[in-house]
Amino acid sequence: MVRLAWTLGVMLVTAIATTLYGQSAVPVETNQEPQRKAFIGLLGKPSEQGFTVDSVAPNSTMWKLKIKKGDVIKSINGNPTTTFELYAAAANQIRANDKVIVAYVRENKTATTSAKAIIKPLETSATADVIYDWVKFKNGYLRTLTRKPKGKDLVPCILLIPGYGCGSIENYSKSYNGKLIDEWLKNGFAVVTIEKSGMGDSFDCEPCTEVDLQTDIESFDVGYRYMEQLSFADKSKLFIWGHSMGGTIAPEVAKRHHPKGVMIFGSVFRPWSEFLLEMHRVQKPLLEHLTYQQTEDFTRKIQKIYYEFFVLKKSPEELSHNPEYKDLVVSELNYKAGSTNMWGRSWKFWQQLDSLDLAKSWQEVNCPVLILHGGTDYEQCSLVEPMLTQKTINEKHANSATWITISDLDHFMMKSKDWPEAVKNFNEQQYAKGNFNPKIAEETIKWLKSKV
């Protein structure tokens, strides 16, 4: 199975209740704002009987419903909860003040309880003004969350574009993104984040896992235009940050606007189908302990499938009908009949990514670019990517692109001495336990200050 780089989210079950900071920075184009999502406050695990409760957070919706550890949730508002996906789908539909009806089993007795949902707490900060807002997107709304240096006005701003994964921006405070954001804030930079389609408080938007790459690009373009309208933003000092797959979206957004600069980290340049083969040759021995001969055998088999999928644009379903391909299409492309999911996104997302001509896109970006590479990044595992990005940009705009390699930096912004330690740190979720490499903040801040 392919191991891909993404920006991970952390499920939160407790938070401190707070209020919105001030007024909306940009008016929402509706007479009534969407309701914020509910604070469900439950952790558990699925079974054939239902969703078994491990813990319930105080002052949450489930706490108000008097659900207890050991209860088995059979359904929420009539929706079954026998798998994590079903439970998540039922819980994620609930917004503040919605009526919630839960059927559950306690001590072999079935019961039903109901109550109005509790609003999800809002993030606060001692050092930053935290601004929640909405922006119109297609037929719905996306949630924005902007952090700016407390009490400051007319400040430079950074639009943060994360990796490809479908995680909420409200998880950033517990991850490496939050650590980086905090350092930017301390140095006078505001940071704008926007949910991907269907994530977090997003309202009437297609699910992130089902939309294509073009939808992601459009959502971050909306985020940039939102940043431009902020009353406290210094319009002459707007930047874009792209991490991992976000580094492929960054030039697509930047070429439409006039940012002061673009920063990318751990991204790719070559067509995705080409890069994947190199990634397999690095990761199969490292993560799955295949021999190098076994790895080469695998790579040559998957190469044929990738050609038909990425170049000939065949669907996973079409490929699964080939007896030679079927097992690998299931194990490596995550194919399941009736599902569009592939590696956590729609399979169309990956075909569109492969079709991006990033050389052309980068040459259309007319501003300084900082390219960061981690020496222990086994996800974006090749020096070819930053080298080609830099050379391509500078070919059109002399001396515009700067490439910096941080030797002990891994893909998740941790300090790791080599690839094996980076794998260990990832598996132990050290990115959420304080292992943050400050060099990435130092290099970005040094570069940012040189541009303002």
C-alpha positions as CSV (number, residue, x, y, z in Angstrom):
1,M,0.0,0.0,0.0
2,V,1.3,3.5,-0.8
3,R,2.5,5.6,2.1
4,L,1.8,9.2,1.2
5,A,2.7,12.6,2.8
6,W,-0.1,14.5,4.3
7,T,-0.9,16.9,7.0
8,L,-2.3,14.9,9.9
9,G,-5.2,16.0,12.1
10,V,-5.6,15.2,15.8
11,M,-9.1,14.4,17.2
12,L,-9.9,16.8,20.0
13,V,-12.3,15.8,22.7
14,T,-11.8,18.7,25.2
15,A,-11.4,22.4,24.8
16,I,-12.1,25.6,26.7
17,A,-15.3,27.4,25.8
18,T,-14.8,30.9,24.6
19,T,-16.4,33.6,22.4
20,L,-15.7,35.0,19.0
21,Y,-13.1,37.7,18.8
22,G,-14.7,40.9,17.6
23,Q,-16.7,41.1,14.4
24,S,-16.4,39.1,11.2
25,A,-13.4,40.4,9.2
26,V,-15.4,40.1,5.9
27,P,-19.2,40.0,5.9
28,V,-20.7,36.7,4.9
29,E,-23.0,36.9,1.9
30,T,-26.1,35.6,3.7
31,N,-28.7,37.0,6.1
32,Q,-28.0,34.2,8.5
33,E,-24.6,32.6,9.2
34,P,-24.5,28.8,9.2
35,Q,-24.5,27.2,12.7
36,R,-21.1,26.0,14.0
37,K,-20.6,22.2,14.4
38,A,-21.5,20.6,17.7
39,F,-19.1,19.4,20.3
40,I,-19.9,15.7,20.3
41,G,-17.2,14.8,22.9
42,L,-17.1,11.1,22.6
43,L,-14.2,8.6,22.0
44,G,-14.9,4.9,21.3
45,K,-14.5,2.0,19.0
46,P,-17.0,0.4,16.5
47,S,-18.3,-3.2,16.7
48,E,-21.0,-5.2,15.1
49,Q,-23.4,-4.1,17.9
50,G,-22.7,-0.4,17.6
51,F,-20.2,2.2,18.7
52,T,-18.8,1.4,22.2
53,V,-18.0,4.4,24.4
54,D,-14.6,4.7,25.9
55,S,-14.9,8.2,27.3
56,V,-17.1,11.3,27.3
57,A,-15.8,14.8,27.5
58,P,-17.4,17.1,30.2
59,N,-19.8,19.7,28.9
60,S,-20.2,18.1,25.5
61,T,-23.3,16.9,23.7
62,M,-22.8,13.3,24.7
63,W,-22.3,14.5,28.3
64,K,-25.5,16.4,28.1
65,L,-27.2,13.3,26.7
66,K,-25.9,11.4,29.8
67,I,-24.1,8.9,27.8
68,K,-21.5,6.9,29.8
69,K,-18.4,4.8,29.3
70,G,-19.4,1.3,28.3
71,D,-22.6,2.3,26.6
72,V,-23.1,1.0,23.0
73,I,-24.4,3.7,20.6
74,K,-26.8,2.0,18.2
75,S,-27.8,5.0,16.2
76,I,-27.6,8.8,16.1
77,N,-30.7,10.5,14.7
78,G,-31.7,7.2,13.2
79,N,-28.4,6.7,11.5
80,P,-26.6,3.4,12.4
81,T,-23.2,3.6,14.0
82,T,-21.7,0.1,13.6
83,T,-18.5,1.4,11.8
84,F,-16.3,4.3,12.5
85,E,-17.3,5.8,9.1
86,L,-21.0,5.5,9.9
87,Y,-20.5,7.0,13.3
88,A,-18.4,9.8,12.0
89,A,-20.9,10.6,9.2
90,A,-23.8,10.7,11.7
91,A,-21.9,12.8,14.3
92,N,-20.4,15.2,11.7
93,Q,-23.9,16.2,10.5
94,I,-24.8,17.7,13.9
95,R,-24.6,21.5,14.4
96,A,-25.1,23.6,17.5
97,N,-28.7,23.5,18.9
98,D,-29.8,20.6,16.6
99,K,-32.0,18.1,18.3
100,V,-29.9,14.9,18.8
101,I,-31.6,11.5,19.4
102,V,-29.3,8.7,20.5
103,A,-30.4,5.0,20.8
104,Y,-28.0,3.0,23.0
105,V,-27.6,-0.1,25.0
106,R,-26.5,0.0,28.7
107,E,-26.3,-3.2,30.8
108,N,-28.2,-5.1,28.1
109,K,-31.1,-2.7,28.1
110,T,-32.0,-0.5,25.1
111,A,-32.8,3.1,25.7
112,T,-33.2,6.4,23.8
113,T,-32.2,9.9,24.9
114,S,-32.4,13.3,23.3
115,A,-31.1,16.9,23.8
116,K,-30.0,20.0,22.0
117,A,-26.4,19.8,20.7
118,I,-23.7,21.8,22.5
119,I,-21.7,24.2,20.3
120,K,-18.1,23.2,19.7
121,P,-15.7,25.4,21.8
122,L,-13.6,28.0,19.9
123,E,-9.9,28.4,20.0
124,T,-8.3,31.1,22.2
125,S,-4.8,32.3,22.5
126,A,-2.9,34.5,25.0
127,T,-0.7,35.9,22.3
128,A,-3.0,36.1,19.3
129,D,-6.3,37.4,18.3
130,V,-8.2,34.3,16.9
131,I,-10.8,35.3,14.3
132,Y,-13.5,32.8,13.1
133,D,-15.3,33.7,9.8
134,W,-17.1,32.3,6.8
135,V,-16.5,32.7,3.1
136,K,-18.9,31.8,0.2
137,F,-17.7,28.8,-1.8
138,K,-19.7,27.2,-4.6
139,N,-23.2,26.5,-3.1
140,G,-22.1,26.7,0.5
141,Y,-19.6,28.2,2.9
142,L,-16.1,27.4,4.1
143,R,-14.9,28.2,7.6
144,T,-11.8,30.5,8.0
145,L,-9.7,30.7,11.1
146,T,-7.2,33.6,11.2
147,R,-4.6,34.2,13.9
148,K,-2.9,37.6,14.1
149,P,-0.5,39.1,16.6
150,K,-2.6,40.3,19.6
151,G,-3.7,43.9,19.3
152,K,-1.7,44.6,16.1
153,D,-2.9,46.2,12.9
154,L,-1.5,46.5,9.4
155,V,0.5,43.3,9.6
156,P,2.0,41.0,6.9
157,C,-0.1,37.8,6.4
158,I,0.5,34.2,5.4
159,L,-2.0,31.9,3.7
160,L,-1.2,28.4,4.9
161,I,-1.9,25.6,2.5
162,P,-1.4,22.1,4.1
163,G,-0.8,18.7,2.7
164,Y,-3.5,16.7,0.8
165,G,-5.2,15.0,3.8
166,C,-8.7,15.8,4.9
167,G,-8.1,17.2,8.3
168,S,-9.6,20.3,9.9
169,I,-7.8,23.6,10.5
170,E,-9.0,23.5,14.1
171,N,-6.6,20.6,14.7
172,Y,-3.5,22.8,13.9
173,S,-2.9,24.0,17.5
174,K,-2.0,20.4,18.5
175,S,0.3,19.7,15.6
176,Y,3.5,20.9,13.9
177,N,1.4,23.5,12.0
178,G,0.5,25.1,15.3
179,K,4.2,25.2,16.4
180,L,5.1,26.9,13.1
181,I,2.2,29.3,13.3
182,D,3.1,30.3,16.8
183,E,6.6,31.3,15.7
184,W,5.3,33.3,12.8
185,L,2.9,35.1,15.2
186,K,5.7,35.9,17.6
187,N,7.5,37.6,14.8
188,G,4.7,39.8,13.7
189,F,3.0,37.7,10.9
190,A,-0.7,36.9,10.8
191,V,-1.7,33.5,9.5
192,V,-4.9,32.7,7.5
193,T,-6.3,29.2,7.3
194,I,-9.3,28.0,5.4
195,E,-11.1,24.6,5.6
196,K,-11.1,22.2,2.7
197,S,-14.4,21.4,1.2
198,G,-16.7,19.7,3.7
199,M,-14.2,19.9,6.6
200,G,-14.8,21.4,10.0
201,D,-17.6,23.9,10.1
202,S,-18.0,23.9,6.3
203,F,-21.6,24.2,5.3
204,D,-23.3,22.7,2.2
205,C,-20.0,21.7,0.6
206,E,-19.0,18.4,-0.9
207,P,-16.9,16.1,1.3
208,C,-13.2,16.6,1.0
209,T,-12.7,12.9,0.3
210,E,-14.9,13.1,-2.8
211,V,-13.7,16.4,-4.4
212,D,-11.0,16.8,-7.0
213,L,-7.7,18.7,-7.0
214,Q,-9.3,21.6,-8.8
215,T,-11.7,22.1,-6.0
216,D,-8.8,22.3,-3.5
217,I,-7.1,24.9,-5.7
218,E,-10.3,26.9,-5.9
219,S,-10.8,26.8,-2.1
220,F,-7.3,28.1,-1.4
221,D,-7.8,30.8,-4.1
222,V,-10.9,31.9,-2.2
223,G,-8.7,31.9,0.9
224,Y,-6.2,34.2,-0.7
225,R,-8.9,36.6,-1.8
226,Y,-10.3,36.5,1.7
227,M,-6.8,37.4,3.1
228,E,-6.6,40.3,0.7
229,Q,-9.8,41.8,2.2
230,L,-8.8,41.6,5.8
231,S,-8.8,45.1,7.3
232,F,-5.6,44.5,9.3
233,A,-3.7,42.9,6.4
234,D,-0.8,44.9,4.8
235,K,-1.8,44.3,1.2
236,S,1.8,44.8,0.1
237,K,3.1,42.0,2.3
238,L,1.0,38.9,1.6
239,F,2.7,35.5,1.5
240,I,1.7,31.9,0.7
241,W,3.0,28.8,2.5
242,G,2.6,25.3,0.9
243,H,3.6,22.1,2.8
244,S,3.8,18.8,1.0
245,M,1.0,18.6,-1.6
246,G,0.2,22.2,-0.6
247,G,3.4,23.1,-2.4
248,T,1.9,22.0,-5.7
249,I,-1.2,24.1,-5.0
250,A,0.8,27.2,-3.9
251,P,2.0,28.1,-7.4
252,E,-1.5,27.5,-8.9
253,V,-2.9,30.1,-6.4
254,A,0.2,32.5,-6.6
255,K,0.1,32.8,-10.4
256,R,-3.4,34.3,-10.1
257,H,-2.4,37.0,-7.7
258,H,0.6,39.1,-6.7
259,P,2.0,37.8,-3.4
260,K,5.1,39.2,-1.9
261,G,6.5,35.7,-1.8
262,V,5.9,32.0,-1.7
263,M,7.4,29.4,0.6
264,I,7.1,25.6,0.0
265,F,8.4,22.7,2.0
266,G,8.5,18.9,1.2
267,S,6.8,19.3,-2.1
268,V,7.2,17.7,-5.6
269,F,8.0,19.0,-9.0
270,R,7.9,16.1,-11.4
271,P,4.7,14.4,-12.5
272,W,3.2,12.4,-9.6
273,S,3.4,9.1,-11.4
274,E,7.1,9.6,-12.0
275,F,7.8,10.7,-8.4
276,L,5.8,7.8,-7.0
277,L,8.2,5.2,-8.5
278,E,11.2,6.9,-6.7
279,M,9.2,7.1,-3.5
280,H,8.4,3.3,-3.7
281,R,12.1,2.5,-4.1
282,V,12.9,4.4,-0.9
283,Q,9.9,3.5,1.2
284,K,9.2,-0.2,0.5
285,P,12.6,-1.3,2.1
286,L,12.2,1.3,4.8
287,L,8.6,0.8,5.8
288,E,7.7,-2.7,4.7
289,H,11.2,-4.3,4.9
290,L,11.2,-5.5,1.4
291,T,14.6,-6.4,-0.2
292,Y,15.8,-4.1,-2.9
293,Q,15.1,-6.9,-5.5
294,Q,11.6,-7.3,-4.2
295,T,11.1,-3.5,-4.3
296,E,12.3,-3.4,-7.9
297,D,10.0,-6.3,-8.9
298,F,7.1,-4.4,-7.3
299,T,8.0,-1.1,-8.8
300,R,8.1,-2.5,-12.4
301,K,4.7,-4.1,-11.9
302,I,3.1,-1.0,-10.5
303,Q,4.7,1.2,-13.2
304,K,2.4,-0.4,-15.8
305,I,-0.7,0.3,-13.7
306,Y,0.4,3.9,-13.1
307,Y,0.9,4.4,-16.8
308,E,-2.7,3.3,-17.6
309,F,-4.1,5.2,-14.6
310,F,-2.2,8.5,-14.8
311,V,-1.4,8.8,-18.5
312,L,-4.3,6.9,-20.2
313,K,-6.7,8.1,-17.5
314,K,-8.3,4.8,-16.9
315,S,-10.4,4.5,-13.7
316,P,-9.5,2.1,-10.9
317,E,-12.6,0.1,-11.8
318,E,-11.4,-0.3,-15.4
319,L,-8.0,-1.4,-14.2
320,S,-9.4,-3.9,-11.7
321,H,-10.9,-5.8,-14.7
322,N,-7.4,-6.7,-15.9
323,P,-6.5,-10.0,-14.1
324,E,-2.8,-9.0,-14.1
325,Y,-3.5,-5.8,-12.3
326,K,-6.5,-6.7,-10.0
327,D,-4.6,-7.6,-6.8
328,L,-2.3,-4.5,-6.9
329,V,-5.3,-2.2,-7.8
330,V,-6.9,-3.4,-4.6
331,S,-3.9,-3.4,-2.3
332,E,-2.1,-0.3,-3.7
333,L,-4.8,1.9,-5.1
334,N,-7.3,1.0,-2.3
335,Y,-9.9,0.0,-4.9
336,K,-13.3,-1.0,-3.6
337,A,-16.3,-1.5,-5.8
338,G,-18.6,1.5,-5.7
339,S,-16.1,3.7,-4.0
340,T,-14.2,6.7,-5.5
341,N,-11.7,6.7,-2.6
342,M,-8.0,6.3,-3.4
343,W,-5.3,7.2,-0.8
344,G,-7.8,9.3,1.2
345,R,-9.0,11.4,-1.8
346,S,-11.0,10.9,-5.0
347,W,-9.0,9.0,-7.6
348,K,-9.7,12.0,-9.9
349,F,-7.6,14.1,-7.5
350,W,-4.5,12.1,-8.3
351,Q,-5.0,12.1,-12.0
352,Q,-5.4,15.9,-12.0
353,L,-2.2,16.2,-9.9
354,D,-0.2,14.1,-12.4
355,S,-1.5,16.4,-15.2
356,L,-0.2,19.6,-13.5
357,D,2.6,21.1,-15.4
358,L,4.4,22.6,-12.4
359,A,7.3,23.9,-14.5
360,K,4.8,26.1,-16.4
361,S,3.0,27.1,-13.2
362,W,6.2,28.1,-11.4
363,Q,7.4,30.1,-14.3
364,E,4.2,32.1,-14.1
365,V,4.8,33.0,-10.5
366,N,6.6,36.3,-10.5
367,C,7.8,36.8,-6.9
368,P,10.5,35.5,-4.6
369,V,10.2,31.8,-3.7
370,L,11.7,29.9,-0.7
371,I,12.2,26.2,-1.3
372,L,12.8,24.1,1.9
373,H,13.9,20.5,1.9
374,G,14.3,18.2,4.9
375,G,17.4,16.0,4.9
376,T,15.5,13.2,6.7
377,D,12.3,13.6,4.8
378,Y,11.5,10.0,3.6
379,E,8.1,11.2,2.3
380,Q,9.5,13.7,-0.2
381,C,12.6,11.7,-0.5
382,S,14.5,13.3,-3.4
383,L,16.8,16.3,-3.9
384,V,15.7,16.3,-7.5
385,E,12.4,18.0,-6.5
386,P,13.8,21.2,-4.9
387,M,16.6,21.4,-7.4
388,L,14.3,21.3,-10.4
389,T,11.9,23.7,-8.8
390,Q,14.7,26.2,-8.1
391,K,16.3,25.9,-11.5
392,T,12.9,26.2,-13.3
393,I,12.0,29.4,-11.4
394,N,15.4,31.0,-11.8
395,E,15.4,30.2,-15.5
396,K,12.5,32.6,-16.0
397,H,13.1,35.0,-13.0
398,A,16.8,35.2,-12.2
399,N,17.7,34.7,-8.6
400,S,14.1,34.6,-7.5
401,A,14.2,31.1,-5.9
402,T,16.2,30.2,-2.9
403,W,16.7,26.5,-1.9
404,I,17.6,25.6,1.7
405,T,18.1,22.0,3.0
406,I,17.8,21.4,6.7
407,S,19.8,18.3,7.4
408,D,17.8,16.9,10.4
409,L,14.3,18.0,9.4
410,D,11.7,15.4,8.5
411,H,8.4,15.7,6.6
412,F,6.4,16.4,9.7
413,M,8.7,19.2,10.9
414,M,10.3,17.0,13.6
415,K,14.0,16.8,14.4
416,S,15.1,13.4,13.2
417,K,18.7,12.3,12.5
418,D,17.9,9.9,9.6
419,W,15.1,8.2,7.8
420,P,14.7,5.3,10.3
421,E,14.4,7.7,13.2
422,A,11.9,9.8,11.2
423,V,9.8,6.7,10.7
424,K,10.0,5.9,14.4
425,N,9.1,9.5,15.4
426,F,6.1,9.4,13.0
427,N,4.8,6.0,14.3
428,E,5.1,7.3,17.9
429,Q,3.2,10.5,16.9
430,Q,6.1,12.7,18.1
431,Y,4.8,15.5,16.0
432,A,2.0,15.9,18.6
433,K,4.3,15.5,21.6
434,G,6.6,18.4,21.3
435,N,9.2,17.2,18.8
436,F,9.4,20.2,16.6
437,N,12.5,21.3,14.7
438,P,12.9,25.0,15.3
439,K,15.2,25.4,12.3
440,I,12.2,25.4,9.9
441,A,10.7,28.4,11.8
442,E,14.1,30.1,11.9
443,E,14.7,29.8,8.2
444,T,11.2,30.9,7.2
445,I,11.3,33.9,9.5
446,K,14.7,35.0,8.3
447,W,13.5,34.8,4.7
448,L,10.2,36.5,5.5
449,K,11.9,39.4,7.3
450,S,14.2,39.9,4.3
451,K,11.1,40.5,2.1
452,V,9.2,42.9,4.4
